[in-house]
Structure formats: structure tokens, C-alpha cells
Amino acid sequence: MTPIEGDIIITTVEPHRAVARVSDLAAGQLLPIKVDGIEMIVYWVGTRVFAAQRRCLHQGADLADGMILRGSIVCAQHGWRFDAETGVHEMSSENCLVTYRAWIEGETIMIDTTPIRRAESPEGAPQAGGSPCRDGAGAAR
């Protein structure tokens, strides 16, 4: 059927993707994945799973080579530290990793490819105050 001028066309693209099995992700591991062309890392913080951009803001180092240490993602190249839950840089709240909502369904790790804004927690609840994060290109998100 060919649309007629004035018709409303709705296209739905589901941003949720299955990315790995729970058994694929060990505690303390930064698992590199690629979803719809987006490079990410997936990791545990306690009993919750999180996802963030794969490249460090400093010089583009691969964060999958880093580690999770005391609730932070630590870049292996120069030691830049980002809060593992929010992606915020420990010394500069204006710089943060792009983060993505992640959750478990059965034995599968799921990712929503829609970036989380700093003004929202991973569950979508508003956070108080603070300046907007800036992504790797320096543009406010």
C-alpha cells in the first residue's frame, strides 16, 4: 500500500537488545560488546548490571582493558576514573561516559540503546542538581 499525502506513518524501532548471557559476564569484568554499531562495555556493580560507552573520554583508550575498582570504571591507559553507575568522571562532573540502561531477563543481559541523560538515574528517576555531562565530543547531552 502506497501512503497518500497526509497519511501518518508510524515506524517503531525497539531499542532493547539481548547482548549476552549472564554467564558470559564475570564479576569485575568489563565485557566489550557492539550493539547497533555502538561500542559499549557491560559490567556488574554488586548485583546490578550496567552499560557504558567503550572509549575513554581522555584519549579514546579501550575501557574494556580497564577494571572496576571500588565502584569506578578505571581506564587502563591513564587511570581516569568514572562512577560505574552514572558514568560521571570522579574529578569533573561535566565529563561523563554515555551510559545505557541494562537489565537481566531470565539468563539474558538486555540493553536499551537509548543513552541515559545525567539528569536521570539508571531507573529513570530524576537526580538532584549538577551540571549536564558532556560526551566525548564535548557536547552537552
DRENTORTI-274251 format. One line per 5 residues: number of its first residue (from 1); their letters; for each residue x, y, z of N, C-alpha, C. Coordinates in pm, 1 decimal. Last residue first. Layout:
! DRENTORTI-274251
NUM) A) X/Y/Z/X/Y/Z/X/Y/Z; ...
//
This chain:
! DRENTORTI-274251
141) RAAGA) 2483.1/1661.6/2678.9/2382.3/1559.9/2648.1/2254.3/1597.8/2714.3; 2701.2/1894.9/2521.7/2612.1/1860.9/2632.1/2511.2/1757.3/2587.5; 2997.8/1786.3/2365.5/2863.7/1841.6/2351.2/2778.1/1800.8/2468.7; 3242.6/1663.4/2368.4/3228.8/1788.0/2442.7/3092.3/1851.1/2430.6; 3271.6/1419.1/2264.4/3292.8/1529.4/2170.4/3278.6/1664.1/2239.5
136) GDRCP) 3203.0/1251.5/2475.8/3340.5/1252.7/2428.1/3372.8/1365.5/2333.3; 2959.5/1461.8/2645.8/3007.2/1336.1/2589.9/3149.5/1352.7/2540.6; 2901.8/1604.9/2960.6/2940.7/1627.9/2822.6/2993.5/1496.4/2770.6; 2628.8/1648.5/3185.9/2751.2/1582.7/3142.2/2778.8/1622.1/2999.4; 2509.5/1950.7/3334.2/2494.8/1840.4/3239.6/2629.7/1778.8/3205.7
131) SGGAQ) 2558.2/1985.7/3693.1/2562.3/2036.9/3557.2/2548.0/1921.7/3459.5; 2340.7/1950.4/3978.6/2454.1/1914.2/3894.6/2445.0/1972.6/3755.4; 2015.1/1832.1/4109.6/2124.4/1923.9/4079.4/2229.6/1875.3/3983.7; 1902.0/1499.8/4167.2/1907.5/1639.2/4208.1/2032.8/1708.3/4156.7; 1752.2/1297.8/3916.3/1855.3/1318.2/4016.9/1859.7/1466.8/4049.2
126) PAGEP) 1451.3/1113.9/3838.6/1533.7/1235.8/3834.2/1635.9/1239.2/3946.5; 1462.1/772.7/3731.9/1418.3/870.7/3831.1/1508.1/993.4/3826.6; 1560.3/576.9/3564.3/1479.1/681.1/3504.3/1428.6/785.2/3602.6; 1738.1/397.3/3658.8/1598.4/353.4/3662.6/1506.8/458.5/3601.7; 1979.4/537.9/3641.2/1958.6/422.7/3552.9/1815.2/371.3/3553.1
121) SEARR) 1855.0/877.8/3671.9/1926.1/761.9/3725.0/1906.9/646.5/3627.5; 1897.6/1175.3/3485.3/1818.2/1058.3/3520.3/1908.0/950.4/3579.3; 2066.8/1370.9/3406.9/1958.0/1412.5/3494.8/1869.1/1295.4/3535.8; 2229.4/1254.9/3217.9/2279.8/1267.1/3354.3/2168.6/1303.2/3450.9; 2043.0/1025.4/3012.1/2092.0/1160.8/3041.1/2135.5/1166.1/3187.1
116) IPTTD) 2126.8/730.3/2849.2/2069.8/788.2/2971.1/2128.4/928.4/2986.2; 2062.5/647.5/2503.6/2151.4/694.7/2611.1/2071.9/749.4/2729.8; 1912.8/357.0/2393.2/1886.8/499.2/2413.6/1976.9/547.9/2527.3; 1941.9/86.2/2388.8/2044.0/165.1/2319.2/2018.8/315.6/2326.3; 1918.0/-118.3/2656.0/1838.6/-19.2/2583.1/1941.4/75.1/2520.3
111) IMITE) 2001.6/-460.8/2686.3/2047.6/-321.7/2680.7/1943.2/-239.9/2606.1; 2012.7/-758.7/2886.5/1944.6/-673.3/2789.9/1998.9/-530.9/2800.5; 2131.5/-1075.9/2936.4/2157.8/-934.8/2964.9/2097.3/-854.0/2850.5; 1948.5/-1365.1/3035.8/1997.7/-1279.0/2928.2/2019.7/-1136.4/2977.3; 1809.4/-1543.5/3185.3/1955.3/-1559.2/3185.0/2022.7/-1469.1/3081.1
106) GEIWA) 1558.8/-1329.2/3264.5/1594.6/-1470.4/3270.1/1744.7/-1484.8/3285.8; 1693.2/-1036.5/3197.1/1567.5/-1106.8/3171.2/1601.8/-1254.8/3164.0; 1852.0/-764.6/3349.4/1852.9/-909.4/3327.3/1710.1/-956.4/3301.3; 1968.0/-453.8/3204.1/1893.1/-534.5/3299.7/1899.7/-680.7/3259.1; 2065.0/-115.8/3143.9/2090.6/-258.9/3127.6/2013.2/-333.3/3235.0
101) RYTVL) 2081.5/192.0/2981.8/2008.2/107.5/3076.1/2033.9/-38.0/3042.1; 2400.0/347.6/2937.3/2280.2/286.0/2879.2/2213.4/200.2/2985.4; 2603.7/643.0/2916.4/2560.3/519.7/2980.1/2428.1/474.5/2919.8; 2886.9/809.4/2820.5/2750.0/781.0/2781.4/2714.5/647.8/2845.2; 3083.6/945.3/3085.7/3062.2/846.5/2980.8/2914.4/843.3/2944.1
96) CNESS) 3140.0/1293.7/3142.0/3094.2/1161.9/3181.4/3077.3/1073.3/3059.5; 3218.3/1600.4/3274.3/3262.6/1497.3/3180.8/3213.0/1362.1/3228.7; 3138.9/1759.3/3475.8/3094.9/1798.2/3341.7/3135.1/1695.6/3236.3; 3259.9/1674.4/3705.2/3122.0/1630.0/3682.8/3067.9/1672.6/3546.5; 3563.0/1566.7/3754.2/3499.8/1667.9/3670.2/3358.8/1623.3/3633.3
91) MEHVG) 3665.6/1357.1/3897.1/3718.9/1489.5/3925.2/3648.0/1601.4/3848.7; 3533.2/1123.2/3811.0/3547.3/1149.2/3954.4/3593.7/1290.9/3987.0; 3281.7/1145.6/3562.0/3424.5/1146.8/3594.0/3441.9/1189.0/3739.0; 2990.5/943.2/3552.3/3048.8/1074.5/3580.8/3195.5/1060.4/3620.4; 2853.6/707.3/3522.4/2947.4/744.6/3416.9/3018.2/876.3/3440.9
86) TEADF) 2685.2/596.8/3714.2/2640.6/717.6/3643.3/2728.8/755.0/3524.8; 2810.5/358.2/3801.4/2665.0/363.4/3786.8/2620.0/481.2/3701.3; 3083.6/402.1/3815.1/3035.7/289.3/3734.2/2884.7/291.5/3714.4; 3241.2/704.6/3771.6/3145.4/633.6/3854.5/3080.3/525.6/3768.9; 3567.1/679.4/3639.2/3429.1/720.0/3617.6/3339.7/640.3/3710.8
81) RWGHQ) 3902.7/782.2/3613.4/3802.2/706.5/3687.5/3664.3/767.1/3666.3; 4205.7/733.7/3436.1/4083.8/812.7/3453.5/3978.2/724.5/3516.4; 4444.2/593.4/3391.4/4383.8/590.8/3524.0/4262.8/679.4/3543.9; 4547.5/572.3/3138.3/4593.8/684.0/3219.8/4524.1/694.8/3354.7; 4477.0/300.9/3051.5/4582.6/380.1/2988.7/4635.8/491.3/3079.6
76) ACVIS) 4264.5/181.9/3184.2/4396.9/120.7/3197.5/4508.0/211.2/3145.1; 4022.7/353.7/3368.5/4086.7/337.1/3238.4/4229.6/285.9/3258.5; 3790.2/218.6/3581.5/3922.9/279.7/3577.1/3985.8/248.2/3442.1; 3482.1/274.8/3713.1/3548.0/221.3/3594.0/3680.8/294.0/3586.0; 3408.4/223.4/4060.5/3450.2/307.7/3948.7/3503.2/224.1/3833.1
71) GRLIM) 3365.5/70.2/4284.9/3252.2/139.6/4225.3/3286.2/232.1/4110.6; 3628.8/-33.9/4336.1/3554.0/44.7/4435.6/3444.4/131.2/4372.7; 3685.9/-84.1/4005.1/3755.2/-74.7/4133.9/3676.8/18.1/4225.8; 3701.8/-254.4/3711.1/3607.2/-197.1/3805.8/3676.1/-199.9/3940.5; 3940.6/-170.1/3450.4/3888.0/-252.6/3559.3/3779.2/-177.4/3633.9
66) GDALD) 4034.7/-185.1/3101.2/4044.0/-131.8/3236.4/3989.2/-227.5/3339.7; 3978.8/-273.6/2854.5/4111.2/-310.6/2906.6/4130.3/-264.1/3050.4; 3742.5/-151.8/2800.6/3736.0/-296.3/2824.7/3870.3/-348.5/2876.8; 3809.1/103.3/2726.4/3778.4/80.4/2867.3/3764.0/-67.5/2900.8; 4055.6/195.8/2514.6/3950.8/95.5/2528.0/3927.3/65.9/2676.0
61) AGQHL) 4107.9/552.0/2481.8/4153.7/416.9/2517.6/4034.1/324.0/2536.3; 4060.2/818.2/2415.9/3994.9/712.7/2339.1/4040.8/570.9/2368.8; 4169.2/992.3/2592.8/4240.0/972.1/2466.1/4183.7/854.2/2387.9; 3935.1/1064.2/2767.6/4066.8/1127.5/2766.9/4137.5/1113.9/2632.7; 3708.7/906.8/2760.1/3699.3/1044.7/2711.1/3836.1/1109.6/2692.7
56) CRRQA) 3735.8/570.0/2645.6/3762.0/671.6/2746.8/3756.2/810.1/2683.6; 3485.1/370.6/2491.1/3608.0/450.2/2479.6/3617.3/556.7/2588.4; 3236.2/250.4/2529.4/3357.0/168.6/2541.1/3486.4/250.2/2542.4; 2965.4/362.6/2735.8/3045.2/370.1/2613.1/3178.2/300.4/2636.3; 2805.4/114.4/2947.0/2858.0/247.9/2917.8/2933.9/244.1/2785.6
51) AFVRT) 2582.8/-58.9/3164.3/2649.0/-47.7/3034.0/2690.8/97.5/3011.7; 2529.6/-295.0/3437.6/2532.6/-161.2/3378.9/2600.7/-166.7/3243.0; 2355.8/-493.8/3675.6/2435.4/-486.0/3553.5/2419.5/-346.1/3493.6; 2382.6/-562.5/4027.4/2318.1/-496.1/3913.9/2413.6/-487.9/3795.6; 2507.2/-648.7/4253.2/2416.6/-744.4/4187.9/2344.4/-684.4/4067.9
46) GVWYV) 2798.1/-475.9/4210.6/2721.2/-554.0/4307.4/2637.3/-656.7/4233.8; 2794.6/-411.0/3898.7/2824.7/-333.9/4018.9/2736.5/-396.4/4125.4; 2916.2/-563.4/3599.7/2840.8/-573.1/3724.2/2888.8/-467.5/3822.3; 2899.9/-447.4/3256.9/2970.6/-484.8/3379.2/2873.6/-491.0/3496.9; 2985.3/-376.0/2922.5/2882.2/-420.4/3015.8/2954.9/-473.9/3137.7
41) IMEIG) 3067.1/-120.7/2691.6/3112.8/-219.5/2789.1/2993.4/-250.7/2879.3; 3019.2/-60.8/2336.1/2988.7/-45.6/2479.0/3070.9/-143.6/2561.1; 2970.2/86.3/2026.3/3063.8/12.2/2109.9/3036.4/43.7/2256.5; 2707.2/57.7/1807.1/2753.8/132.7/1923.6/2845.4/43.3/2006.3; 2592.9/-95.7/1607.9/2705.9/-10.8/1571.3/2763.6/70.2/1686.5
36) DVKIP) 2403.8/-241.7/1754.8/2359.5/-146.9/1651.4/2470.3/-47.4/1614.8; 2648.1/-298.0/1984.2/2504.2/-306.8/1965.4/2461.5/-199.5/1866.1; 2915.4/-477.5/2098.3/2876.9/-379.9/1996.5/2729.7/-402.1/1966.6; 3111.5/-510.4/2399.6/3004.4/-551.8/2309.1/2983.7/-442.6/2204.4; 3336.6/-621.8/2648.4/3314.2/-538.0/2529.9/3204.1/-596.6/2442.2
31) LLQGA) 3299.3/-628.5/2991.3/3275.2/-707.8/2870.9/3251.0/-615.3/2751.5; 3489.9/-610.2/3245.5/3432.6/-510.3/3155.6/3418.1/-579.9/3020.2; 3456.9/-789.5/3554.1/3490.3/-786.7/3411.6/3422.2/-669.0/3342.4; 3362.8/-811.1/3811.9/3483.6/-733.1/3788.5/3524.1/-719.0/3643.1; 3220.9/-1128.0/3754.2/3233.3/-1014.3/3845.3/3365.9/-943.7/3818.9
26) ALDSV) 3165.2/-1209.9/3406.0/3220.7/-1239.6/3538.3/3224.1/-1112.2/3623.6; 2938.6/-1291.7/3173.2/2991.9/-1173.9/3241.3/3035.0/-1209.2/3383.8; 2815.3/-1511.5/3070.2/2926.6/-1454.5/2992.7/3000.4/-1344.0/3067.0; 2593.8/-1569.6/3224.8/2715.1/-1649.5/3248.4/2837.1/-1598.6/3169.6; 2402.9/-1408.3/3106.7/2453.4/-1371.7/3239.0/2584.3/-1445.2/3266.5
21) RAVAR) 2474.3/-1358.3/2760.6/2417.1/-1440.4/2868.0/2478.0/-1394.3/3000.5; 2411.9/-1053.3/2576.0/2498.3/-1159.7/2628.7/2418.2/-1244.0/2727.4; 2217.8/-888.2/2460.4/2358.6/-870.5/2423.8/2450.6/-982.2/2471.8; 1911.0/-800.7/2328.2/1980.6/-903.2/2406.0/2126.8/-899.2/2362.7; 1789.4/-466.2/2324.9/1862.2/-573.9/2258.1/1917.9/-673.2/2359.9
16) HPEVT) 1559.4/-207.6/2261.8/1607.3/-309.7/2355.7/1672.3/-424.8/2280.7; 1443.9/-27.7/2088.1/1583.9/-5.0/2124.3/1641.4/-110.2/2219.6; 1248.5/-94.3/1811.3/1266.7/-134.1/1950.5/1413.4/-116.6/1989.1; 1098.1/132.7/1617.5/1223.6/58.7/1626.6/1246.1/30.5/1774.7; 822.7/196.9/1427.0/868.8/165.7/1561.8/996.7/83.1/1551.9
11) TIIID) 668.7/440.9/1244.6/773.1/339.6/1239.3/822.6/318.8/1381.2; 378.6/549.0/1101.3/446.3/525.3/1228.9/546.0/412.4/1210.4; 247.2/796.4/905.2/323.6/671.8/900.1/399.3/659.2/1030.6; -50.0/936.9/818.1/50.3/930.8/924.2/117.1/794.9/916.2; -129.4/1100.8/511.8/-132.4/981.4/596.5/-23.4/991.2/702.3
6) GEIPT) -70.5/1317.8/353.2/-149.9/1342.0/471.6/-162.4/1221.5/562.0; -69.7/1137.0/55.3/-30.0/1260.3/120.9/-124.2/1287.5/238.2; -68.4/787.2/114.7/-130.3/901.9/49.4/-88.8/1025.2/126.3; 156.2/515.3/70.7/97.9/619.6/154.8/40.8/732.2/69.2; 64.3/215.1/-91.0/140.4/338.3/-102.8/76.3/445.9/-16.2
1) M) 84.1/-116.7/0.0/0.0/0.0/0.0/88.7/123.1/0.0
//
